[in-house]
């Protein structure tokens, strides 16, 4: 059981690396980006990364950051068809506009495209396409983070190998979530960590809608992988789930109850996300 005040202490300065909010063209979200920032700030959080599957969020983030002082909405881009796909010019513009995370395809990936032509990252020899290599060079040049999105296992390993070669910070997106992207075994996650990746464990995998995983299982994985190699985010915003800031508070409380220490959570939701996003870790 958590000590008195532990949840509130962990919430102070916490960062949610993966949040969905309105406006969204195809999904009803629990909060819009402005209300997300206001609610997260009220709970003591420091920042959230706003993600949308169909367009970059840098413009929304910039506007909300002018309205809500002492809080940071981080813009991002997911390389789906509607956002330009594997278009290096779109990536360059998003990063110059403030994006700190670039996700590879999510709902347009070859495993999540639902009957439409999926975007593959690999050529016929299972090497990364030239367009992907160009995008990775841009990510390296601007020193922003790469997320694997919902791509296949072969694509994840190819991306991680190249990210390691280039010195890019790469996060493996929700490897334990059911229904979206590629679910990875513990051994596969360990191999990716050995290659230099950070594992993004998303609490939404413990919610009934997307898997209902026992939180203890996620904690066991984190402990084996090492807290220094993981981050803990919500990936919330779905209309059936709590609002992301409340979901984040629930995640912190649940993880404390199931055995993660306050110190471990400080690493998972403050130090590591700040390092990946390139923001001051001491704040």
C-alpha positions in Angstrom: 0.0 0.0 0.0 1.3 3.4 -0.9 2.4 5.8 1.9 0.3 8.8 2.7 0.6 11.4 0.0 2.7 9.2 -2.3 0.2 9.6 -5.2 0.3 13.4 -4.9 4.1 13.5 -4.7 4.5 11.4 -7.8 1.9 13.5 -9.7 3.9 16.7 -9.0 5.9 17.3 -12.2 4.8 14.1 -13.9 4.8 13.8 -17.7 2.3 11.7 -19.7 4.2 10.7 -22.9 1.1 9.5 -24.8 -2.3 11.2 -24.7 -5.2 11.5 -27.2 -7.5 14.6 -27.2 -10.1 16.5 -29.2 -10.2 17.8 -31.9 -10.1 14.4 -33.6 -11.7 13.7 -37.0 -12.8 10.1 -36.3 -12.8 9.5 -32.6 -14.7 11.0 -29.7 -12.2 12.0 -27.0 -12.8 12.6 -23.3 -11.2 16.1 -23.4 -10.1 18.7 -25.9 -6.4 19.7 -25.8 -7.1 22.9 -23.8 -9.1 21.1 -21.1 -6.5 18.3 -21.0 -3.8 20.9 -20.2 -5.9 22.6 -17.6 -6.9 19.4 -15.8 -3.4 17.9 -15.9 -1.9 21.1 -14.5 -4.5 21.2 -11.7 -3.4 17.7 -10.7 0.2 18.9 -10.5 1.5 17.4 -13.8 4.2 19.1 -15.8 3.6 18.1 -19.4 1.7 15.8 -21.8 2.5 14.7 -25.3 -0.6 15.2 -27.5 -1.0 12.6 -30.2 -3.4 12.4 -33.1 -3.5 9.7 -35.7 -4.6 11.9 -38.6 -2.6 15.2 -38.2 0.3 16.7 -36.3 -0.5 18.4 -33.0 2.2 21.1 -33.0 -0.2 24.0 -33.8 -2.6 23.0 -31.1 0.2 22.6 -28.6 1.6 26.0 -29.4 -1.7 27.7 -29.0 -2.6 25.9 -25.7 0.9 26.7 -24.3 0.2 30.4 -24.8 -3.1 30.1 -22.9 -2.0 27.8 -20.0 1.1 29.0 -18.2 3.6 26.8 -16.4 2.5 23.7 -18.3 3.7 22.1 -21.5 1.7 20.4 -24.2 4.3 18.7 -26.5 3.4 18.4 -30.2 3.9 15.2 -32.1 3.3 13.7 -35.5 2.2 10.2 -36.5 3.1 9.2 -40.1 -0.3 8.0 -41.2 -1.8 8.5 -44.7 -3.9 11.5 -43.7 -0.8 13.2 -42.2 1.3 12.6 -45.3 2.7 9.2 -44.7 6.4 8.8 -45.2 6.8 12.4 -46.4 10.1 13.9 -45.2 8.9 17.5 -45.9 5.9 17.0 -43.5 8.3 15.6 -40.9 10.7 18.5 -41.3 7.8 21.1 -41.0 6.3 19.4 -37.9 9.7 19.3 -36.1 10.4 22.9 -37.0 6.9 23.7 -35.7 7.8 22.2 -32.3 7.1 18.4 -32.6 9.3 16.5 -30.1 8.0 13.0 -31.0 7.6 11.4 -34.4 5.7 8.2 -34.5 5.9 5.8 -37.4 2.5 4.7 -38.9 -0.2 3.8 -36.4 -3.6 3.2 -38.0 -2.0 3.2 -41.4 0.5 0.5 -40.6 0.5 -2.7 -42.5 -1.0 -4.5 -39.4 -3.6 -1.9 -38.4 -4.8 -0.5 -41.8 -8.1 -2.4 -41.6 -8.5 -3.3 -45.3 -6.8 -0.2 -46.8 -3.3 -0.4 -48.2 -0.9 -0.3 -45.3 2.3 1.8 -45.2 5.3 -0.6 -45.1 8.6 0.6 -43.9 10.5 -2.2 -45.5 11.6 -3.1 -49.1 11.5 -6.5 -50.6 14.8 -7.4 -48.9 13.4 -6.3 -45.5 15.6 -3.3 -45.4 14.3 0.2 -44.5 12.9 2.1 -47.4 14.9 5.2 -48.6 12.0 7.4 -47.5 12.3 6.0 -44.0 16.0 6.6 -44.0 15.5 10.2 -45.0 13.0 10.7 -42.2 15.4 9.1 -39.7 18.2 11.5 -40.8 15.8 14.5 -40.1 14.9 13.1 -36.7 18.6 12.7 -35.9 19.5 16.2 -37.2 16.9 17.8 -34.9 17.4 15.5 -32.0 13.8 14.5 -31.4 12.3 11.2 -30.3 11.2 8.4 -32.6 8.2 6.2 -31.6 7.6 2.8 -33.4 3.8 3.4 -33.6 1.8 0.3 -34.7 4.3 -1.3 -37.0 5.2 -5.0 -37.4 7.8 -6.9 -35.5 10.3 -6.9 -38.4 9.8 -3.2 -38.8 10.3 -2.5 -35.1 13.7 -4.4 -35.1 14.8 -2.7 -38.3 14.0 0.7 -36.9 15.7 0.0 -33.6 18.8 -1.1 -35.3 19.0 1.9 -37.5 18.1 4.3 -34.6 21.0 2.8 -32.6 23.4 3.3 -35.5 22.3 6.9 -35.9 22.1 7.7 -32.1 18.3 8.4 -32.2 16.2 8.0 -29.1 13.6 5.3 -29.9 10.6 4.3 -27.9 8.8 1.0 -28.4 5.1 2.0 -28.5 2.7 0.1 -26.1 4.1 -3.4 -26.7 1.5 -5.0 -24.3 -1.7 -3.4 -25.6 -4.2 -5.8 -27.1 -5.8 -4.9 -30.5 -3.4 -2.2 -31.8 0.1 -2.6 -33.1 2.4 -5.5 -32.3 2.3 -7.2 -29.0 5.8 -8.2 -27.9 7.0 -11.0 -25.6 9.2 -10.2 -22.6 12.2 -11.7 -24.5 11.6 -9.5 -27.5 11.4 -6.4 -25.3 14.6 -7.4 -23.6 16.3 -7.7 -26.9 15.1 -4.3 -28.0 16.4 -2.8 -24.7 19.8 -4.4 -25.4 19.7 -2.6 -28.7 19.2 0.8 -27.0 15.4 1.2 -27.1 13.2 2.5 -24.3 10.0 0.6 -23.7 6.8 2.7 -23.5 4.5 0.7 -21.2 0.9 2.1 -21.5 -1.5 1.8 -18.7 -4.4 1.6 -21.1 -3.5 -2.1 -21.6 -4.7 -2.6 -18.0 -8.2 -1.1 -18.8 -11.0 -3.5 -19.8 -11.5 -2.0 -23.3 -7.9 -2.8 -24.4 -6.9 -6.0 -22.7 -7.6 -5.9 -19.0 -4.1 -6.9 -18.1 -3.2 -7.4 -14.5 -1.1 -4.4 -13.5 1.3 -6.8 -11.7 2.2 -8.3 -15.0 3.2 -4.9 -16.4 5.2 -4.3 -13.2 7.0 -7.6 -13.5 8.0 -6.7 -17.1 9.3 -3.3 -16.0 11.3 -4.8 -13.2 13.0 -7.4 -15.6 13.6 -4.7 -18.2 14.8 -2.2 -15.7 13.0 1.1 -14.8 15.9 3.0 -16.5 14.9 1.4 -19.8 11.1 2.1 -19.5 8.6 4.9 -19.4 5.0 4.7 -18.1 2.2 6.6 -19.9 -1.5 6.3 -20.2 -2.3 6.3 -23.9 -5.8 7.5 -22.7 -8.3 9.8 -24.2 -10.8 7.2 -25.4 -14.4 8.1 -24.6 -14.9 4.9 -22.6 -12.0 5.6 -20.3 -11.3 8.2 -17.6 -9.9 11.5 -18.8 -6.1 11.2 -19.3 -5.1 13.2 -16.2 -7.4 11.2 -14.0 -6.3 8.0 -15.7 -2.7 9.0 -15.0 -3.5 9.5 -11.3 -5.3 6.2 -11.2 -2.2 4.6 -12.9 0.1 6.0 -10.3 -2.1 4.8 -7.4 -2.6 1.4 -9.0 1.1 0.9 -9.6 1.9 1.9 -6.0 -0.7 -0.5 -4.7 0.7 -3.4 -6.9 4.3 -2.9 -5.7 6.2 -0.2 -7.7 8.0 2.2 -5.3 7.7 5.9 -5.3 11.3 6.2 -6.5 10.7 3.8 -9.4 7.7 5.8 -10.5 9.7 9.0 -10.3 12.0 7.5 -12.9 9.2 6.1 -15.1 7.0 9.2 -15.2 9.4 12.1 -14.7 13.1 11.5 -15.3 12.9 9.2 -18.3 10.2 11.1 -20.2 12.0 14.4 -19.6 15.2 12.9 -20.9 13.5 11.5 -24.0 11.7 14.8 -24.8 14.9 16.8 -24.2 13.4 19.0 -21.4 15.0 19.9 -18.1 15.0 16.8 -15.8 15.6 18.8 -12.7 12.4 20.9 -13.0 
